[in-house]
Amino acid sequence: MKRLLILLAAGLLILVGVATPAGAKECRAAIGEVDVQFNMGVIFGVGVAADPATNVSYIGDVTFRGETSVLVWFNVVPPTPANGQLVTAEETWAIYDTAEYSFGVVDVPGVGPVPGVLTEFAPGELLLGGSDVGYGTPSGRWRGGGPVTEAAADDGPLGCIPVGSRVFWNGSYDTPEIGPGTHFLGKFRVFPTLP
């Protein structure tokens, strides 16, 4: 009887191994290096504006396994104080294969010349998109996470990532190029869900 139970258990394990799709084992987490710049001209909480550049809060490079794409964060709610010293922000994000964008100095009435304003933004093909909630500290360290809601990539490091996968990111601000809190460096991790 004991031998029969062992054989049945071994057979069940073999069947489970065979039933697992081969593609599920091939899709692994994508871990990217982030280097993004804050858009000093962002308008928070207005939805999609006539000028898409005003919706972008951060834009720059994200590199997965040697392939560089463009990461864009769009803030849904401006950063607000949370518990104690924490600050929280709600946002959506998108990774494009490419994007044409540039920063410039814009004269703001009543303020004067403002550097670091995104003046051009024309995204290429969407590879991955989602939403997240981020938490930051006064020292400039941030982390966040959320779901993948769009998965258009069909090849490359993000090609096997399905909708419903999870994203976790973290990082901190580098030496300010325009002003405090304008240059963010970190990691962007995408963990695929299995079918």
Secondary structure, DSSP 4 states (H G I P E B T S, - for coil): -HHHHHHHHHHHHHHHHHHS-HHHHH---EEEEEEEEE-TT--TT--S-SSGGGG-SEEEEEEETTEEEEEEEEEEEEEEE-STT-EEEEEEEEEES-EEEEEEEEEETTTEEEEEEEEEEEE--EEEEEEEEEEE-TTSEEEEEEEEEEE---SSTTTTPPTT-EEEEEEEE-S-SSSTT-EEEEEEEEEPPP-
